[in-house]
Amino acid sequence: MSSPVADLVERLNAKRSGSGWMANCPAHDDREPSLSISEGNDGRVLLKCLAGCDTNNVLRALGMTLRDLFPAIRRRQNSSEPVAAYDYTDETGQLLYQVCRFEPKIFRQRQPDGNDGWIHNTKNVRRVLYNLPAVIKSQTVGIVEGEKDANALIEIDIVATTNCGGAGKWRDEYSETLRGKDVVIFGDDDEPGQKHLKQVVESLTGKARSIKIVTLRGFHDISDFIAARPAATAKQAVDKLIEETLQINNLVNSLGTEAIPSRLNSNLPKIQLPGDGRLLSAFAADCAKVLKNCGIYERGGVAFIVNQQGNGLDVITAVMLRTLAEQHLICFRVRGSGDNVVTLPRTMSTEDAQGVLSAQQFLSRLPKVARIATARLPVMRENGVIELLASGYDRASLTLTVP
């Protein structure tokens, strides 16, 4: 019986590339193969258009649905046995609980009962990070979404961890374990993964010594990135990714709560923070007027910025927005009344930054990106002239070219 990935490779006449394949994307005029095809551990087809086409649009062009990307579920004769079990231990290596994976992709947790058996819950069990003993010993730690991804890094001698429960389950006590460490985050390339990434970054701010967010352009997660490379060079490729990723400035540690009066004498635009009668919507609109010229774009109702490698987009987190604000504008509050009004420079709070990123008054004023191109694409102008797009943003076609 053929597999979904084999059927798709044959249909698109895809060519082998690493551990996957490349094919012309059917959702746009593709002269150079830009559709990455690979197979997940569970047999599903993993698709990624490197030119930026939405996966649903690719499937629509193929006359397929998401269901077609998955193999028929074959039930195991003994479905009570997990296909994988991941140990969560204390600092000394003593087992606290396990996360077990069953087919189809279902996760359950259990703890030892002390008699060589299991209690199928984690009630009253201390929650810890995965791979805790190694995490404690290492100065640099990678954070991923899921034990499989953590093991993929561990297997190439990179200390990595994750939290049980998946996306959205990060706890602040996990960040305390990482206090003072250099953290590298590998987020999954989907909506839950990006939301999880934001949660982790916000929790780590002010605790970790440094934070890096690695962009896995063209890959769903770090496991796919590693699998696409020869085993002998996988670690080198990941190390290069980490090295080329710049740290997120830790504004909480560097600025504290003291005002810096000299900043008010700067030529940077000055924007009053929300509160004391000032609406968040007005603040968001003013921020957009300044930051829209700083390489921030809107796509699908989310704010993005060109990554440090210059070859893709990163979702802007609240921490990143605060960094950009410190670089390009001055936030202030007004205290007093009448003749006793005092203007005080202040740092944008995390809450305000989160509000700005979700405000339509901010998003609607950013340059809108409809597609991302990794090569100069031809485009027909209103006068009928066909020309190649230059690198950067083209307002007329809503295209961002990042070769």
Secondary structure, 3 states (H helix, E strand, C coil): CCCHHHHHHHHHCCEEECCEEEECCCCCCCCCCCEEEEECCCCCEEEEECCCCCHHHHHHHHCCCHHHHCCCCCCCCCCCCCCEEEEEECCCCCEEEEEEEECCCEEEEEEECCCCCEECCCCCCCCCCCCHHHHHHCCEEEECCCHHHHHHHHCCCCCEECCCCCCCCCCHHHHHHCCCCEEEEECCCCHHHHHHHHHHHHHHCCCCCEEEEECCCCCCCHHHHHHCCCCCCHHHHHHHHHHHCCEECCHHHHHCCCCCHHHHHCCCCEEECCECCECHHHHHHHHHHHHCCCCEEEECCEEEEECCCCCCEEECCHHHHHHHHHHHCEEEEEECCHHHCEEEECCCCHHHHHHHHHCHHHHCCCCECCEEECCCCEEECCCCCEEECCCEEECCCCEEECC
